[in-house]
């Protein structure tokens, strides 16, 4: 067949490192799909949202190659919007190529629709993408590559290209190959004055914390870690940077957050200098009561997005718009082995007194304590596993509070949007990006039910994903909200209030997937451990009490005007005993 513009377009993507295409077939992408099938590893998924999520997680975990999503016009576009929004909020690379009706069938501004399945995809996604482009006629290579590179450079995010059907099938033109070269992204460097102020602050502080965010890449952290170790600077991470350092590292002090580890929250609130790099310091990170964040500290925020530095919460004393690794590489203070020794001794004491698995949590017999489960899971996983926690609910919270990561593991989630059901599709993308590696998925039954259809994609791809489902009869976080604020007047949160959930063993059996239910008295029995080593997908059902409590947590109150008021990060519920409070709040009580 004569080469088409769709062929040229796909060849240009290959030149930029794209190797995989996640797609749902459709008439308005028929030329693109025909071109892609001979050029990429093409993975069909059942629903378009899975294509977008799989691409996000593929790109986040792949050591060298890239993927893109291909969806048809109309419902293909509307179905993938959730995935685009998730990648936008998490600042992750995502290229979506969508079909569109023939250019002659495009609706005029006063028409709702002219072409079959036509919706204006560009208009729908403009607020959640870095760049958009509608191709009504073939465009030169330089234009296409300029759009595509935007997804990865600077602060990453989604790029959306909408392709009219007649443009896809148009004859290729040699003249469109204009020899375009993608220039390397320029790394934004701090000024000498900013570096000087940072070094001065470090030299004069007594209780510093380095808070690492997902904006500092894994490879960059590996390069910088020896110098940070030499400096002796205590390190904390955000959720998106959880895998940048081993949990057992003596300088690792945990993950502060509204749903964070209590020990980390207590310590960051008593620091006198916070250097936050590659994190936007959002409301979950600093607490909804952001006015009470780090009351004793000078706050330095390093981010490549100036809007995040100007947003006004939390208070920032030194804002540096620069690449995170460039700033950390500029730290240069006098070596002193005794520097911050009192602070580090205090940090060790706090970590001893405040375990991540608190005994305040209760559950009925016959169920697993999810915090105990996560602690044991941490021990049985290997250092090169990929862990995909879900994006919301108790299954997510327990991982973030109790999981002890090993250096070399990759842990990826999407919490900005916190859409339920991200886990399965994300695991599919991570598995294709890392052949031969074990992918562990942790998901609640309510969230997993929202993406059940992609079990078929796991089976079709022979992906050895190990699926752990918290079986707690529905939406645990919603049930908890209705308990805390509405006296347990439940509605639409579990089977008893009308939520329809499957029999999990029957469901997985219908797909040909083996299912094991964990024994609360011996969850990681020999049979479970052997199954974890297999090269087949397996579902593990984790029995969790529907009334399970999830502590520690930040308590909020509903005020008379209907607004919410939250405690600052260090005042988590339940309250600590008075003698422990006296020990761990030393600087707050001073």
N, C-alpha and C positions, 0 to 999 in steps of 0.2 A: 504494500500500500504506500501511497505517496506520503512523505513526512508532513505532519501537521504542526501547527503552532504549539499544540499541547505537547508534542514530542520535544520541541525546542525548550519549552518551559521546564519540562522534567529533566532534561539534560543539564540545564543551568542549575537546578537544585542539586543534582548529583555532584557537580563541580564544587558546591558549597558544603559538601559533607553529609547531605541527606541520604539515608540508606533504607529507612523504613517508612511505610505509609499505613496508618490506621484509618479505616474507611467503612462507610456504609454505602453500598452501590445505589445509584439513582440515574434516571434518564438525563438530568441536566448536568451530569459530570461524565457522560459516556465516553467522550474523547479523552478526557484527562485520565480516567480509569484505564482505558485501553493503552494509553502511553505508560502509565505507572506500572502496570502488571509485568512488563518486561524489563523494568529498570530498577525497581525497588523490591524489598521484601514487603509484600502487601498482606496486611492482617485484617480480615473482615471482622467487625464487631457487630453486636446485635442492635445497639442503640448508639446514636451519635455522641451523646454525652460521654460514653465510655471511650470513644476515639480521642476526644480532647483530653480527658484525664490521663489516659494511657500515654499519650504523647508528652504531657507535662512531666510525668514520673519517669518516662524513658529518658528524656533530655536531662532530668535532674540527676539520674544515676548512671548514665552511660559514660564509659571512660573515653570514648572517642567519636562515636557516630551520632547522628541526629535523626529525628523523626518529625513527620508532619501529619496533620489530619486532613482528610478529604471527605467532604460531605456534599450532598446535593442541595438544590435550592429549596426554599420554603421551609418545610418541617425539618429538613436536615440542618438548616441554619438555626431555627428556633430551638431545636433539641440540644445543640452544642453550646448555647449561650451560658449555661451554668458553668461549664468547664472553662470557658473564656474568662468569666468573672473570677473563678477561683485562681487561675494563673495570674490574672491582673493583680489581685490582692496579695498574692504571695511573691510577686515580682519574679516570675519564672518564664522561661522561653516557651513559646507556643506559636507555631505557624498553622493557621487554618486556611485551607483553600476550599472555597465553596463554589458550587455551580450557580448559574443564573440563567434565566430564559434568554432567548435570542435578543440581540440589541434592538432589533426592530419591534420586539414585543414588550419592551420596558414601558411601564406605566408612566404617564405624565404626572406632574405634581398634583393635579386635581383628581386623579383616579386612584382608587384603592388597589386595583389589580387589573392587569391586561393579560399577561402571560400565565400559563398553567403553573400553579404552585408558586407564583411570584410573590415574594415579600422583599422589601428593601433591606437586605442584610447589612449593608454599610451603615445605614441609619440606626439599626438595632444595636450595633456593637461599638459605635464610635466612642462612647463614654467609658468603655472597658478595654480599649486597645491602644497601643502606642501609635500604630499607623493602620490605615485602611486604604484599599484600592479597588475600584471596579474596572474591569478590563472589558471594554466594549469592542475593541479592535486590537490586533497584536501590537504590543509595545516592545521596545528594545530591551536587550539584556540588562543594560545599566539601570534602567528604571526598576526592573524586577528585583535585582540584587540589592539595590539601595533600600527597597522596602523590606526585604527579607532580613538583612543584616541588623535592622533596627531591633528585632525581637531579642537579640542576644547582647547588644552593646549597651553600655551605661547601666541604668537600672532596667533589667530585663522585663519583658512583658509580651502579651499576645500581639500578633500581627494578623490581619484578616484580608484576604484577597478574594474578591468575588469575580467569577469568570463567566462571561456570557457564552452561551452554547456555540454560537456561530464563530466567535473568536477562537474558541478551543479547536474547532475543526478547520479553521482557515489554513490554506497552504503555508508552509514555512517559508521564511524569507532569509536568505543568507545575510542580507544587510542588517538584520536585527541582531546578529552576533557581533556586537560592536567592540568586542575585546574588553569588556568591563572587568575591572579588578576590584575586589572588596578590600578596602583599606583596613588595617588593624585599628581597633578601637584605641583611642588615646586615653591613657590612664591619668585620671585627674589627681594632681599632686597638691599637697598642702603647701601653704606659703612658709617661708622661713620663720616669720613672726608667729604663725600658728604652732609650728613645731617647737619653737622656743617657749611659748606659753605652756604647752603640754609638758615639756620636760621640766619646767619650773614647778608646775603643779605636782608632778610626781616626786620631785626632789624634796618638796616641803610637806607632803602629806604623811599621815600616820596610819591610815586605814583604807588603802585603795582597793578597788575592785575593777577588773577588766571584764566587761560584759560583751561577749562575742555573739554576733548575730549571723543569720544566714547569708548576709552580704559578703562575708569572708569565706571564700571557697575552701573546700577541703584541702586541695593541693597547696593553697596559700598558707593555711593554718599549719600544715605539716612543715613547710619551709620556715615559718616564723617560730614554731614551738621551742626549738633549742635556745633561741635568744630570750624568749619569755621565761623559760625555765631558769636560765642564768640570772635573769632579773629578779626572779622570785615573786612575781606579781600574781596574787590570787585571781583565778579565772572562774567566771560563771558563763553560762550559755543560755540563749533563748531556745525555744522549742525547735526552731528551724536549724539551729547549729548544734543540736544535741550530740551529733556524731563527730564533732571536731576534736574531741579529747576523750580519753579513757576515764570512766567514772572512778577508777581507783587511783588516778593520778593525784599526788599529794597537793597539787595546786588547784585541783578542781573542787569548787565549792557549791556546785549545784545549779538548779534552774529556778530562778525567781519568776513569779507570775501570779496572777489572780488565782489560778488553779495550780500554783507552783509548789515546790518543796518548802516546807515551813522553815527548815534550817537556812535555806538560801534567802528567803524573804527576811528572816530575822537579821541575817548578816548584812545584806545589801542596805537595809534601813539604818544600819549603824556605821556605814562607811563614811569617810570624809572626802573621798574622791571616787567618782564613777567615770570610767572611760568606756563609753558605749560605742562600739564600732560595728557597722553593717547591720544595725537594727534601727527600726523607725521609732522605737519606744512608744508603741501604741498603748491603748487603754488597758488591754489585758496584761501587757508586760509591766506597766507601772501601777496598775490598779485603777479601778473606776474613780477612786478617790485619789486622783493624780496630784492634787495639791499636797497630799501627805506623803508623796514619794520622796525617799532619801532626804529627810529633813536636815541632816547634818552634813550633807555632801556638796561639794562642787561637782557639777555635772558637765562632762565633756561629751558631746555627741558628734560622731563622725558618720556622715551619710552622703551618698552621691546625688541625692535628690534634695535640692534646696527647699522645696515645699515642706518636706518633713522637718527640716531644721527651723522653719518659721511658724509652724502650726500653733505653737503657744502652750502645748502640754506634752510633757511636764516642763517645768522650768529648766532651761539650758543656759549654763554660764559661759560655755565656750563651744560655739557651733563651727564645725570644720566640714566644708563641702569638698570631699576628696575621697579617693579610693581607700578602703579600709587598710589594705596591706601596705600602701604607701605611707600611711600615717604610723602604723605600728613599726614599720621598718625605720622610721625616723627617730624612734625613742633612743635617747643617748644620755643616760645619767650615770653618775659615778658608782662603781661597784662597791657594795657594802654588804657583807654576808649577814650582818645583824639587822639590816634594814627591815622594818616592819615585823620584827620577831614577836613583839607583844601581841600584835594583831593576829598573826598566824597561829600563835598559841591559843588565843581566844577562839579563833575559827575552829580549831581542832576540838576544843571543849564543847562548843555549840553543836558540832556535828555528832559528837558522842552522846550528848543529852537529847538530841532531837532526831530520832530515826525516821527514815522515809516511810516506813510501814508503822503507822500509829495503831496502838491497841484500842483506840476509841471506837473503831469500826465494829459493827455487830452484824451477824447474820444467823439465820436458823440452821439447825443441823441438816445435813444432807446436801448442803451447798458449799461451794468453794469461796473462801475469802479472796476476792480478785487481787488484792495487794500481795497476799501470800503467793498466789499463782504467778504474778508478774516477777516477784523476786526469784522464784524457782526457774521461770523461763529465762531470766537473765543468765542463770548459771549454766543452762543446758545449751544455749545457742553458741555458735562458733564466731570467731573474730572476723570472718568474711561474709557473714550472713547479711541479707537485706531485711530490715524490719519495716513493715508498712502498718502503722497504727491507723485506725479510722480517723475521721476528722471531727467527731463530736461525741458527747455522752460519756458514760462511765468507762467504757472500754478504752477510750482515748485518755481520760483523766488518770486512770490507774497506771497506764504506761508512762505518762509524763511525770508522775509523782514517784513511782517506785522502780522503774526500769533502770538497771545499771549497765550502761553501754560499754562495749569493748572497743578499743581503738581498731579501726579497719572496718567495722560494721557501717552500713549506710542506713540511716533512719529518715524516712520521708513521710510527711503528712501535709495536709492543706487545711489550716485552721482559720485563715482569714475569713473565708466565706462560711466555713464550718457546715457545709452541705453534707447531709447524711449519705452514706453509701459510697464514698470516694474510694474506700479501701480496695475492693475487688478490682476495679478498673485500674487503679494505680499499681496494684500488684502485677497485673498483666503487662503493663508498660515496663515495669522494673525487671520482670522476668525475661522479656524479649531483649532488653538492653544488656542483660548480664547472664548470658547462657552458661549453664553449668553451676551457677550460684543458687543457693537456697533462699527462697523468698518466704518470709513469715508474715501472714496477715492476721491482724487482731481487729475484730469488728463486732459490734453489738448486733443482736438479732433484728432489731428494728431497722437499723441502718442497712444491714446486709440485704434485707428484704427489698429495699428500693432498687437494687441492681442485680437481682437474682438472675436476670437473663444472661449475664456475662459468664455464668458457670459454663455455658456452652462454649464460649470462647476459650476458656481454660482447657476444656476437654479436647476441642478441635486442635489446639496448639500443643497438646501434650505437655503442658506447663506444670512443673513439679512444685506448685504453690501449696504451702501448708496453711490451711485456713482454720483459725481458732475463732469460734463464735461464742460470745457471751450470751447464753440463753437465760434471759431474765424477763421473758414475757412481754417485751415491747420497748417503749421509749423510757429508759431509766431516768434520764435527765429531766424530761418533761414531768414524769411522775414525781420526781423530787421537788420540782418547782411548785407543783400543785399541792404537795404536802406542806412545804415551808410557808407558802403565802395564802393558800386557800383551804387549809385545814383538811387536806386529803380528799377534797371533792374531785375525784378523778374523772377525766373525760378524754376519750380517744387516745389513751396512752398504753393500753394493754388489751389482752384478749377479753378480759371481763368487761371492758368498756367499749368493745366493738372493733378492736384492731385485729385484722385478719392476718395471721402468721402461719406458715406451713409447718408440717411435721418434717423436721430437718433431715432425719434419716431417710424418710421416704423420698424427699426431694433430691438429695444427693445420689441416692440409689438409682433414681430415674435417669440421671446423667452418667451413671457408671462410676461414681466416685465413692470410695470407701469412707465410712464414717466411724469414728470412735468417740464414745462419751467418757469424759475424764472422771475418774473415781475421786471424790473429795478427800478420801483418806490417803490416796496415793496417786496424785494427778499425773506424775511423770513416771509411770510404771515402765517395766522393761519393754512391754509391747508398744507403748507410746513412743519411747525413745527409739526403738527400732523403726517405727513408722516414720519418725522424723527424718531418718536417714534414707528413706526410699526415694526413688526417682519418679514417683507418681504424685498427682494431686490427692490430698487427703483432707477431710474435714474433721476437726476436733470440736466436740460440743462441750463447752465449759458451763456447768450448772451454777448460776448466780442467783442468789435470793432476790426476788423482785423488790423486796423492801431493804436491800443492802444499803448501808450508809456509805458516804464517800467523804471522809475527812482526811486531812484538814481542808478547810474552805474559808473564803472570805464571806462574812455575813453581811447581808444588805437589808435595809429596812424600807418599807413603803411609807412615805411621808403623807401628811394630810392633803397636800396638793397633788398627790398621785405620783410624784417623782420618787427616785430611789436614792438612798444614801448608803454608802459602803464604808466599811472599816479600811484603814490603810493596810498595806501588805503584811506588816508584822503581827497584826492583831487578827489571827485566824481562829476559827472555831474548830474544836472546843478550846476554851481557855486553858492555858497551862497552869499547873500547880504553882502556888505562890513561891515555893523554894526554887523551882526551875526558872520561873520568871525573873527572879532576882539574879540568877546566874547568867541567863542568856540575854537580858536587856541591860547589860552593864553600862553601855554608853548612852542609851536612851534615858536611863534613870539618873545619869550623872548630873 
